Amino acid sequence: MFKDQRYLHYNAAGFRQDLIAGITVGIVAIPLGMAFAIASGVKPEYGLYTTIIAGLLVALLGGSRYQIAGPTGAFIPILLAIVLQYGYEDLLIAGFLAGILLVIMSFLGVSNLIHFVPRSVTIGFTAGIAVIIFTGQFQNFFGLTGVEKKEFFHESMMEIARHFHTVNTFSILTAAIGLVVIFLLPKIAPKVPLLLIALLVPTICSILFFPGKVETIGTAYGGIPQHFPSFHFPEITLAKLVNLWQPALIIAALGAIESLLSAVVADGMKSKVPKHDSKKELFGQGIANIVTPLFGGIPATGAIARTATNIGSGAVSPISGVVQSLFVLAFLLLFAPYASYIPLAAMAPILMFVAWNMSSRKAFAQIASLRSGDSLVLLTTFLLTIFVNLTIAVEVGILLAALSFLRKMSGSLHIKKSKLTDVEKFKLSPENEFELVKFKISGPLFFGTAKYFEDRYPELLNLEQKTIILDMKNLTAIDATGEAALSAMLDEAGRQNKRLIFKKVPPEKVSLFKRSGLYDKIGEDNFFVL
């Protein structure tokens, strides 16, 4: 099915670059993997398992040279909702089914349809997800206790407000230290791995200056096992398939969008190398999401920030992704017990930082300032993502975008009177040119513009000329509704004993007329080529 061109001209120097890049990305991926898992309502080690397995499989089977896959912030609200409603075991089944759907998508060429998702929709739901991630860290940032995770945003905010009296000043101090590191370190030492240092510094401070005062991974989750998980096939029943097909479809759709968007970003950063293979990329993502749940991992997709870090660190092939996975595996096997000391408050500023970066603030403000149909789509998608769920947000967003497009297209059909040529006069009415009148039809004649055409053609037929030329050289598209409108005009012309001449109809439209029977109704003699 696929031809892999990603290793052409690979050599020892390229391997050295991939080794450095892979280790660099691995350092970034460790805190993110744990943080994303915790934010998704599951244990932190599941994020590491996902980073290892999905990162390895996408690197080997994907369609991009530079793609780094793993748990991402975009999945957090979806996975948390599935965990709260169905539980962790069913999340694994949903991820497994999503992987199957992604593989099917790769064979069906669905990757091309991703480009039809409007930018206002993607920016809207991405910004909404960023808000959910950011506010979702309030509990750990302030060290609140007794807070139950809720599926809906407003319920979560109300739960946090009810328990705000349990605020822990040591948690705030820990999170504040992390924020200071995130703000200052890039200015002082831009090449140092920011997120790892932002995790280590507040962790060390909490251990040295106020041990036992803040909740840690160890106290909350019992620590991280120092071994690779065993294979476990989830129990899939018909009832579970019925319940989980929709969550699986959501995971697959978002995973496809995120992975292909990440691959496109990577193409833009490396313009002189061959572009990614979108079909192969979806295939690799699908296999990764099939295998990862079998070892306890959560759904994964292409991670834009880690992919950009990979390229910025000098990666030249998918080997960097393999190195990243092996590095995280080494961390799991050698240093997992030390992760128990990491305060949850130290994770909060990292996820807030991720949410801030993924919020697309400039693009959001730019589209919102247009005060157009795109602005309405953006804000609707944004608000529905926050207050309802991502599925409804995307469905409504695309529907509104389609309606906005149709409204714009409805004004794109033009019917204008045009000057007769000498050939037309000679061929069609040599004795009396005043019996002729010509109109040019430009634009699409479809269900969105058919009403305009139906309102205009009586005006054309009411003219005194007996022969009416319809110049269709610039007819860009026509559908069944447009054909019905033309047919109705023919019927009315027949009742008024007037002749319709169709000039320069594009060949593909003529073929369409023949298949629908409209060609015979018009009559071969009424098609004029010159």
C-alpha positions in Angstrom: 0.0 0.0 0.0 2.7 2.4 0.9 6.3 3.2 -0.2 8.6 4.5 2.5 10.9 7.2 1.3 11.8 8.6 4.7 15.2 6.8 5.0 16.8 7.8 1.6 20.4 8.8 1.9 20.5 8.1 5.6 24.0 7.9 7.2 25.9 7.9 10.4 25.9 11.7 10.7 22.1 11.6 10.4 21.9 9.0 13.2 23.9 11.2 15.5 21.5 14.1 14.8 18.5 11.8 15.4 20.0 10.6 18.7 20.4 14.1 20.0 16.9 15.1 18.8 15.3 11.9 20.2 16.8 12.4 23.7 15.8 16.1 23.7 12.1 15.3 22.8 12.1 12.4 25.3 13.1 14.9 28.1 10.1 17.0 27.0 7.7 14.1 26.6 8.2 12.6 30.1 6.5 15.4 32.1 3.9 16.0 29.4 3.0 12.3 29.2 2.4 12.1 32.9 0.6 15.5 33.1 -1.8 14.7 30.2 -2.6 11.3 31.7 -3.5 12.8 35.1 -5.5 15.6 33.4 -7.4 12.9 31.5 -8.5 11.2 34.7 -6.1 8.2 34.6 -2.8 7.2 36.3 0.4 9.0 35.2 2.1 5.8 34.1 -0.5 5.3 31.3 0.8 8.5 29.7 4.3 7.1 29.7 3.1 3.9 28.2 1.4 5.8 25.5 4.5 7.9 24.8 6.6 4.8 24.5 4.4 2.6 22.3 2.6 5.2 20.2 5.8 7.2 19.7 7.6 4.0 18.4 4.9 2.7 16.1 4.1 6.1 14.5 7.8 6.7 13.9 8.1 3.3 12.2 4.8 3.1 10.4 3.7 6.8 9.9 4.0 9.0 6.9 6.1 11.9 8.3 9.9 12.0 8.8 9.5 14.0 12.0 6.2 13.2 13.6 6.3 12.6 17.3 3.1 10.9 18.6 1.8 10.5 22.1 -0.9 11.8 24.5 -1.8 15.4 23.7 -3.8 18.2 25.3 -6.4 18.1 22.6 -7.6 14.7 23.9 -7.9 15.7 27.6 -11.6 16.8 27.7 -12.7 13.8 25.5 -10.8 11.2 27.5 -11.8 12.7 30.8 -15.5 12.6 29.8 -15.2 8.9 28.7 -13.4 8.0 31.9 -16.1 9.7 34.0 -19.0 8.1 32.1 -17.6 4.7 31.2 -14.4 4.1 33.2 -10.8 3.4 32.3 -11.3 -0.1 30.9 -13.9 1.2 28.4 -11.5 4.1 27.5 -9.1 1.4 26.3 -11.8 -0.2 24.2 -12.8 3.2 22.7 -9.1 3.9 21.9 -8.8 0.4 20.3 -11.9 1.0 18.1 -10.6 4.5 17.2 -7.4 2.8 16.0 -9.4 0.5 13.7 -11.3 3.5 12.4 -8.1 5.4 11.6 -6.8 2.4 9.6 -10.0 2.2 7.7 -9.8 6.0 7.1 -6.3 5.6 5.7 -7.5 3.1 3.1 -10.6 5.1 2.2 -8.6 8.3 1.6 -10.4 10.2 4.3 -7.2 12.2 4.9 -8.3 14.5 2.0 -11.5 15.4 3.7 -9.7 16.8 6.7 -8.8 19.8 4.6 -12.5 20.7 4.4 -12.8 21.4 8.1 -13.0 25.2 8.2 -10.2 27.0 10.1 -12.8 28.9 12.2 -13.9 25.5 13.5 -10.4 24.1 14.3 -9.4 27.4 16.0 -12.7 27.5 17.9 -12.5 24.0 19.4 -8.7 24.3 20.0 -9.2 27.4 22.0 -12.1 25.8 23.8 -10.0 22.8 24.7 -7.3 25.2 25.9 -9.7 26.8 28.3 -10.8 23.4 29.7 -7.2 22.3 30.2 -6.2 25.6 31.9 -9.2 25.8 34.3 -8.9 22.1 34.9 -5.6 22.7 36.7 -7.1 25.0 39.4 -7.6 22.0 41.7 -4.0 21.0 41.8 -2.7 24.6 41.5 -4.5 25.6 44.7 -4.2 22.2 46.3 -7.9 21.8 46.8 -9.2 18.6 48.5 -12.5 16.7 48.2 -13.0 18.0 44.6 -14.9 15.5 42.4 -14.1 15.5 38.6 -17.2 16.5 36.6 -18.0 16.0 32.9 -19.2 19.5 32.2 -17.3 22.7 32.6 -19.8 24.6 34.6 -20.1 21.7 37.0 -16.4 21.6 37.5 -16.2 25.3 38.2 -19.0 25.0 40.7 -17.2 22.1 42.4 -14.0 24.1 42.6 -15.8 27.1 44.1 -17.5 24.9 46.7 -14.1 23.5 47.9 -12.0 26.6 47.5 -11.9 27.0 51.3 -9.6 23.9 51.3 -6.8 25.9 49.5 -3.3 24.8 50.4 -0.8 27.7 50.4 2.1 25.2 50.0 0.5 24.0 46.7 0.2 27.6 45.5 3.9 28.2 46.4 4.9 25.0 44.5 2.9 26.0 41.4 4.2 29.6 41.6 7.8 28.3 41.6 7.0 26.3 38.5 5.5 29.4 36.8 8.5 31.5 37.6 10.7 28.9 36.0 8.5 28.8 32.9 8.6 32.5 32.5 12.3 33.2 33.4 14.2 30.1 32.1 13.8 30.8 28.4 15.3 34.2 28.9 18.2 33.0 30.9 19.0 29.6 29.3 16.8 29.1 26.2 18.5 25.8 25.3 17.7 24.1 28.6 14.7 21.7 28.5 12.1 24.1 29.9 9.3 21.7 31.0 11.7 19.2 32.7 13.3 22.0 34.7 9.9 23.5 35.5 9.0 20.1 37.0 12.2 19.4 38.8 12.7 22.8 40.5 9.4 23.0 42.4 9.7 19.2 43.2 13.1 19.7 44.8 11.9 22.8 46.6 8.9 20.9 48.1 11.1 18.0 49.2 13.7 20.3 50.9 11.5 23.0 52.4 8.0 21.6 53.1 8.0 17.8 52.8 4.7 16.2 53.1 2.7 19.4 52.8 1.5 18.9 49.2 -0.1 16.0 47.4 2.3 14.1 45.1 2.0 11.4 42.5 2.9 8.9 45.2 0.2 10.0 47.6 -2.4 10.4 44.9 -1.7 7.4 42.7 0.6 5.2 44.7 3.7 5.9 42.5 4.7 4.7 39.1 5.5 1.0 38.5 9.1 0.4 37.6 8.4 -2.0 34.7 6.8 -2.2 31.3 3.1 -3.2 31.3 2.0 -6.7 30.3 -0.3 -7.4 27.4 -4.0 -7.4 28.2 -6.8 -7.6 25.6 -9.8 -5.7 26.8 -13.2 -7.5 27.1 -15.2 -6.3 24.2 -18.9 -7.1 24.1 -21.7 -6.1 21.8 -23.2 -3.8 24.4 -19.8 -2.0 24.8 -19.5 -1.6 21.1 -22.9 0.0 21.0 -22.0 2.4 23.8 -18.5 3.2 22.7 -18.7 3.6 18.9 -19.5 7.3 19.1 -16.6 8.1 21.6 -14.3 6.0 19.4 -15.4 8.0 16.3 -14.7 11.3 18.1 -11.2 10.1 19.1 -10.5 8.9 15.6 -11.7 12.2 14.0 -9.8 14.4 16.4 -6.8 12.2 16.1 -6.8 12.4 12.3 -7.1 16.2 12.4 -4.4 16.6 15.0 -1.9 14.2 13.4 -2.3 15.6 9.9 -2.2 19.2 11.1 1.1 18.3 13.0 2.5 16.7 9.8 1.6 19.8 7.8 3.3 22.0 10.3 6.4 19.8 10.1 6.3 20.0 6.3 6.3 23.8 6.6 9.3 23.8 8.9 11.3 21.5 6.5 10.3 22.8 3.1 13.2 21.2 1.1 12.3 17.6 2.0 9.5 15.4 0.6 6.1 16.1 2.1 4.4 13.7 4.4 2.2 10.8 3.1 -1.2 11.5 4.7 -2.6 8.0 4.0 0.4 6.4 5.6 0.3 8.8 8.5 -3.3 7.8 9.3 -2.3 4.2 9.0 0.5 4.6 11.4 -1.7 6.5 13.9 -4.3 3.8 13.6 -1.9 0.9 14.3 -0.5 2.9 17.2 -4.0 3.3 18.7 -4.8 -0.3 18.2 -1.7 -1.6 20.0 -1.3 1.1 22.8 -4.6 0.2 24.7 -3.4 -3.5 24.8 -0.7 -2.3 27.1 -2.8 0.1 29.1 -2.0 3.2 27.1 -4.5 6.0 26.3 -5.3 7.3 22.8 -2.5 9.2 21.0 -2.0 11.4 18.1 0.7 13.6 16.5 1.9 16.2 19.0 2.7 19.5 17.3 4.9 21.0 20.0 7.0 17.8 20.4 7.2 17.4 16.6 8.4 21.0 16.3 11.0 20.4 19.1 12.1 17.3 17.2 12.8 19.3 14.1 14.4 22.2 16.0 16.7 19.7 17.6 18.1 18.6 14.2 16.1 15.4 13.5 16.5 14.0 10.0 14.4 10.8 10.0 11.9 8.8 12.0 14.8 7.3 14.0 14.6 10.3 16.3 11.0 9.2 17.2 12.3 5.7 18.0 15.1 7.2 20.2 12.5 9.3 22.0 10.4 6.2 22.8 13.5 4.2 24.0 14.6 7.1 26.2 11.2 7.3 27.9 11.3 3.5 28.3 14.7 3.8 30.0 13.3 6.5 32.3 10.4 4.2 33.3 12.7 1.2 34.0 15.4 3.2 35.9 13.8 6.2 37.5 10.1 5.6 37.9 10.2 5.4 41.7 11.5 9.0 41.9 8.4 10.2 40.1 6.4 9.5 43.2 7.9 12.7 44.8 6.5 15.0 42.0 3.8 17.3 43.5 0.6 17.5 41.5 0.9 21.3 42.0 4.2 21.2 39.9 2.2 19.6 37.0 -0.4 22.4 37.0 1.7 25.2 35.6 3.1 22.9 32.9 -0.4 22.1 31.7 -1.4 25.8 32.0 1.6 26.6 29.8 0.6 24.0 27.3 -3.0 25.3 27.2 -1.8 28.9 26.8 0.4 27.9 23.8 -2.3 25.8 22.1 -5.0 28.5 22.5 -4.3 30.2 19.1 -4.9 33.6 20.7 -3.9 35.7 17.7 -5.8 33.6 15.2 -8.8 33.6 17.5 -8.8 37.4 17.9 -8.2 37.9 14.1 -11.2 35.8 13.1 -13.4 37.2 15.9 -12.6 40.7 14.7 -14.0 40.1 11.2 -17.6 40.1 12.5 -18.6 37.8 9.7 -20.0 34.3 9.4 -16.6 33.0 10.3 -16.7 34.9 13.5 -20.1 33.3 14.4 -18.7 29.8 13.6 -15.6 30.5 15.7 -17.5 31.7 18.8 -20.2 29.0 18.6 -17.7 26.2 18.3 -15.6 27.7 21.1 -18.5 28.1 23.5 -20.0 24.7 22.7 -16.6 23.0 23.2 -16.4 24.5 26.7 -20.0 24.2 27.9 -21.3 21.1 26.0 -18.7 18.8 24.4 -16.4 18.7 21.4 -18.6 16.4 19.3 -21.5 18.8 19.3 -19.2 21.8 18.9 -17.6 20.4 15.7 -20.9 19.2 14.2 -22.6 22.5 14.8 -19.5 24.5 13.8 -19.2 22.7 10.4 -23.0 23.0 9.8 -22.9 26.8 10.5 -19.8 27.1 8.3 -21.6 25.2 5.5 -24.7 27.5 5.8 -22.5 30.5 5.8 -20.8 29.3 2.7 -24.1 28.6 1.0 -25.3 32.1 1.9 -22.1 33.6 0.3 -22.5 31.4 -2.8 -26.2 32.3 -3.2 -25.1 35.7 -4.5 -22.4 34.3 -6.9 -24.7 33.5 -9.8 -24.9 36.3 -12.3 -27.3 36.7 -15.3 -26.3 39.7 -17.5 -27.5 40.8 -21.0 -24.7 40.5 -23.5 -24.0 41.9 -27.0 -24.7 39.6 -29.9 -21.8 38.5 -32.1 -22.0 38.6 -35.9 -21.7 34.8 -36.1 -24.7 34.5 -33.8 -26.8 36.9 -35.9 -25.8 35.1 -39.1 -26.3 31.6 -37.8 -29.4 32.0 -35.7 -31.4 34.9 -37.3 -29.9 36.1 -40.6 -33.1 37.9 -41.6 -34.0 39.7 -38.4 -31.3 40.1 -35.7 -33.9 41.8 -33.5 -35.5 38.5 -32.9 -32.4 37.5 -30.8 -31.3 38.4 -27.3 -28.4 37.0 -25.3 -27.7 36.5 -21.6 -24.5 35.3 -20.0 -24.8 33.0 -17.0 -21.8 33.1 -14.7 -21.2 31.1 -11.5 -22.8 28.0 -10.0 -26.4 27.0 -10.6 -27.2 24.8 -7.6 -29.7 24.5 -4.8 -28.2 27.6 -3.2 -28.7 29.8 -6.3 -31.6 28.1 -8.0 -34.2 30.4 -6.3 -32.4 33.5 -7.8 -32.5 31.9 -11.2 -36.1 31.0 -10.9 -36.9 34.6 -10.0 -35.0 36.0 -12.9 -35.9 33.7 -15.9 -39.6 35.0 -16.2 -38.1 38.4 -16.8 -36.0 37.0 -19.7 -38.9 35.2 -21.2 -41.2 38.2 -21.1 -38.9 40.1 -23.5 -40.3 40.5 -27.1 -37.6 38.5 -28.7 -38.6 35.0 -29.7 -35.1 33.4 -29.4 -33.1 33.7 -26.3 -29.4 32.7 -26.1 -28.0 31.5 -22.8 -24.2 31.8 -22.9 -23.0 29.2 -20.3 -19.3 29.4 -20.9 -18.8 30.6 -17.4 -21.2 28.2 -15.7 -18.9 26.7 -13.0 -21.2 24.1 -11.5 -24.8 22.7 -11.7 -26.6 20.2 -9.6 -30.0 18.4 -9.8 -31.8 21.5 -8.4 -30.1 23.7 -11.0 -31.1 21.2 -13.8 -34.7 21.3 -12.5 -34.7 25.1 -12.7 -33.4 25.0 -16.3 -36.1 22.4 -17.1 -38.8 24.6 -15.7 -37.5 27.5 -17.8 -37.7 25.3 -20.9 -41.3 24.3 -20.1 -42.3 28.0 -19.7 -40.5 28.9 -22.9 -42.4 26.2 -24.8 -45.7 27.6 -23.5 -44.8 31.0 -24.8 -43.5 29.7 -28.1 -40.0 30.9 -27.5 -36.8 29.1 -28.4 -33.9 28.7 -25.9 -30.4 28.4 -27.4 -27.6 27.0 -25.1 -24.2 28.4 -26.1 -20.8 27.1 -25.1 -22.0 24.7 -22.5 -18.9 23.1 -20.9 -18.4 19.5 -22.1 -18.7 18.0 -18.6 -22.0 19.8 -18.2 -23.2 18.5 -21.6 -22.4 15.0 -20.4 -24.4 15.6 -17.2 -27.4 16.9 -19.3 -27.2 13.7 -21.4 -27.3 11.4 -18.4 -30.2 13.3 -16.8 -32.3 13.5 -20.0 -32.1 17.3 -20.1 -30.1 17.2 -23.3 -32.9 15.5 -25.2 -35.4 18.0 -23.8 -33.3 20.9 -25.0 -32.7 19.3 -28.4 -29.5 18.9 -30.2 -30.3 21.8 -32.6 -30.4 24.2 -29.7 -26.8 23.8 -28.7 -24.6 26.4 -30.2 -20.8 26.0 -30.0 -19.4 29.1 -31.8 
